[in-house]
Amino acid sequence: MKRIRKAVLPVAGLGTRFLPATKAVPKEMLTVVDRPVVQHVVDEAREAGIEHFIFVTGRGKAVIEDHFDISYELDRTLQERGKTEAYEALKKDLPAAGQTSFTRQQEPLGLGHAVWCAREIVGDEPFAVILPDMLSRGSMVQMLKAYEQHGGNIIAVEEVAPDQTHQYGIVSVGQEYGDTFEITGMVEKPPKGTAPSNYIISGRYILQPEIFSILERGERGAGGEIQLTDGMKRLSETQKFYGMHYRGKTYDTGSKLGFLVANLAYGLERPELRDALKQEIEALLAKG
């Protein structure tokens, strides 16, 4: 069983839900406290042992590539001004040389198409897919443990209220193994009242490379796009898929509410911010 070394991060989306903020700034570079969303996601993957990050970008996303590169002018200025702690923190955040790759998705044809765009860089080995909109600390660590247990393909899932299932990709639950279970079916955004469970696909995947030959067919699904869920359904006809119950909280920073909640949650975890932030929140609530 091959080790998971590479992760694909689809970052080509336009971020229309955050206009005008994302007119010139990629949505992945919006900050949760003082770190871009995409940096939080890379931190999570590095903690799990991912070695190579493949960013599927689009026009106007070059700043993401710059973020994960050395900034000579900034580094020199920090050193000259004696800001050693900030300089060392920036160095620590950078993946090593050769551990990032960037490829373009020229057309917005869906998540499945974005993943397919990374095929030449991934090669013939299993890989992770991480949606940068979804912040979920520790999820990739749990995913890799599930992969070591089962092999095959792994999808992170979380429970939602039944009246919310129409907003997500949903899986059907087969035989259970503690925190994991066999997936017996998948459906993308089922109509209200028709979902096979209330377990949503929460933005973390481990996939076998055979998914690429399926996505290459370019079959269109929901919204006229090449859906990753549809490709996984086809792959599940010949390979096993397992769900992994993520034991934590995922924040959907692609929505305004999720983004605001993520900032509050991450801010309250910071010792230097916690007390003052609590006071500000209480003062706002008191005003009604």
ZICORZI-V91770 format. One record per residue. N is the residue number from 1. RES is the residue in one small letter. SS is DSSP state (alpha for helix, beta for strand, coil for the rest). D_FIRST is the distance of its C-alpha to the first C-alpha in whole Angstrom. Layout:
n = (N,N)
res = (RES,RES)
ss = (SS,SS)
d_first = (D_FIRST,D_FIRST)
//
This chain:
n = (1,2,3,4,5,6,7,8,9,10,11,12,13,14,15,16,17,18,19,20,21,22,23,24,25,26,27,28,29,30,31,32,33,34,35,36,37,38,39,40,41,42,43,44,45,46,47,48,49,50,51,52,53,54,55,56,57,58,59,60,61,62,63,64,65,66,67,68,69,70,71,72,73,74,75,76,77,78,79,80,81,82,83,84,85,86,87,88,89,90,91,92,93,94,95,96,97,98,99,100,101,102,103,104,105,106,107,108,109,110,111,112,113,114,115,116,117,118,119,120,121,122,123,124,125,126,127,128,129,130,131,132,133,134,135,136,137,138,139,140,141,142,143,144,145,146,147,148,149,150,151,152,153,154,155,156,157,158,159,160,161,162,163,164,165,166,167,168,169,170,171,172,173,174,175,176,177,178,179,180,181,182,183,184,185,186,187,188,189,190,191,192,193,194,195,196,197,198,199,200,201,202,203,204,205,206,207,208,209,210,211,212,213,214,215,216,217,218,219,220,221,222,223,224,225,226,227,228,229,230,231,232,233,234,235,236,237,238,239,240,241,242,243,244,245,246,247,248,249,250,251,252,253,254,255,256,257,258,259,260,261,262,263,264,265,266,267,268,269,270,271,272,273,274,275,276,277,278,279,280,281,282,283,284,285,286,287,288)
res = (m,k,r,i,r,k,a,v,l,p,v,a,g,l,g,t,r,f,l,p,a,t,k,a,v,p,k,e,m,l,t,v,v,d,r,p,v,v,q,h,v,v,d,e,a,r,e,a,g,i,e,h,f,i,f,v,t,g,r,g,k,a,v,i,e,d,h,f,d,i,s,y,e,l,d,r,t,l,q,e,r,g,k,t,e,a,y,e,a,l,k,k,d,l,p,a,a,g,q,t,s,f,t,r,q,q,e,p,l,g,l,g,h,a,v,w,c,a,r,e,i,v,g,d,e,p,f,a,v,i,l,p,d,m,l,s,r,g,s,m,v,q,m,l,k,a,y,e,q,h,g,g,n,i,i,a,v,e,e,v,a,p,d,q,t,h,q,y,g,i,v,s,v,g,q,e,y,g,d,t,f,e,i,t,g,m,v,e,k,p,p,k,g,t,a,p,s,n,y,i,i,s,g,r,y,i,l,q,p,e,i,f,s,i,l,e,r,g,e,r,g,a,g,g,e,i,q,l,t,d,g,m,k,r,l,s,e,t,q,k,f,y,g,m,h,y,r,g,k,t,y,d,t,g,s,k,l,g,f,l,v,a,n,l,a,y,g,l,e,r,p,e,l,r,d,a,l,k,q,e,i,e,a,l,l,a,k,g)
ss = (coil,coil,coil,coil,coil,beta,beta,beta,beta,beta,coil,coil,coil,coil,coil,alpha,alpha,alpha,coil,coil,coil,coil,coil,coil,coil,coil,alpha,alpha,alpha,coil,beta,beta,coil,coil,beta,beta,alpha,alpha,alpha,alpha,alpha,alpha,alpha,alpha,alpha,alpha,alpha,alpha,coil,coil,coil,beta,beta,beta,beta,beta,beta,coil,coil,coil,coil,alpha,alpha,alpha,alpha,alpha,alpha,coil,coil,coil,coil,alpha,alpha,alpha,alpha,alpha,alpha,alpha,alpha,alpha,coil,coil,coil,alpha,alpha,alpha,alpha,alpha,alpha,alpha,alpha,alpha,alpha,coil,coil,coil,coil,coil,coil,beta,beta,beta,beta,beta,coil,coil,coil,coil,coil,coil,alpha,alpha,alpha,alpha,alpha,alpha,coil,coil,alpha,alpha,alpha,alpha,coil,coil,coil,coil,beta,beta,beta,beta,coil,coil,coil,beta,beta,coil,coil,coil,alpha,alpha,alpha,alpha,alpha,alpha,alpha,alpha,alpha,alpha,alpha,alpha,coil,coil,beta,beta,beta,beta,beta,beta,beta,coil,coil,alpha,alpha,alpha,alpha,alpha,alpha,coil,beta,beta,beta,beta,beta,beta,beta,beta,beta,coil,coil,beta,beta,beta,beta,beta,beta,beta,beta,beta,coil,coil,coil,coil,coil,coil,coil,coil,coil,coil,beta,beta,beta,beta,beta,beta,beta,beta,beta,coil,coil,coil,alpha,alpha,alpha,alpha,alpha,coil,coil,coil,coil,coil,coil,alpha,alpha,alpha,coil,coil,coil,alpha,alpha,alpha,alpha,alpha,alpha,alpha,alpha,coil,coil,coil,coil,coil,beta,beta,beta,beta,beta,coil,coil,coil,coil,coil,beta,beta,coil,coil,coil,alpha,alpha,alpha,alpha,alpha,alpha,alpha,alpha,alpha,alpha,alpha,alpha,alpha,coil,coil,alpha,alpha,alpha,alpha,alpha,alpha,alpha,alpha,alpha,alpha,alpha,alpha,alpha,alpha,alpha,alpha,alpha,coil)
d_first = (0,4,7,9,12,15,17,19,23,25,29,31,33,37,37,40,40,41,44,46,44,41,44,43,40,37,36,33,35,37,37,36,39,38,35,34,32,29,29,28,25,24,25,23,20,20,21,17,16,16,17,18,21,22,25,26,30,33,37,38,35,35,36,32,32,35,34,30,33,35,39,41,44,43,41,45,47,45,45,49,50,48,45,43,41,40,39,37,35,35,33,31,30,29,25,26,27,24,22,24,24,27,27,30,30,34,34,34,32,30,26,24,26,26,22,22,24,21,20,21,20,16,15,13,10,9,12,15,18,21,24,27,29,28,28,26,25,22,21,18,17,17,15,12,13,13,9,8,11,10,7,9,12,14,17,20,23,26,30,33,36,36,39,37,34,35,34,31,28,27,25,26,25,23,22,22,20,22,21,18,19,19,20,23,24,25,28,29,32,34,38,39,39,36,33,31,30,31,27,27,24,25,23,20,17,13,13,11,13,15,17,19,20,22,23,25,27,29,30,32,32,33,36,35,32,29,27,23,24,25,22,20,22,22,18,18,20,17,14,14,15,16,18,18,22,23,25,27,30,29,32,32,34,34,37,40,40,36,37,40,39,36,38,40,37,36,39,40,37,39,41,44,44,44,47,49,47,47,51,51,49,52,54,53,53,56,58,56)
//
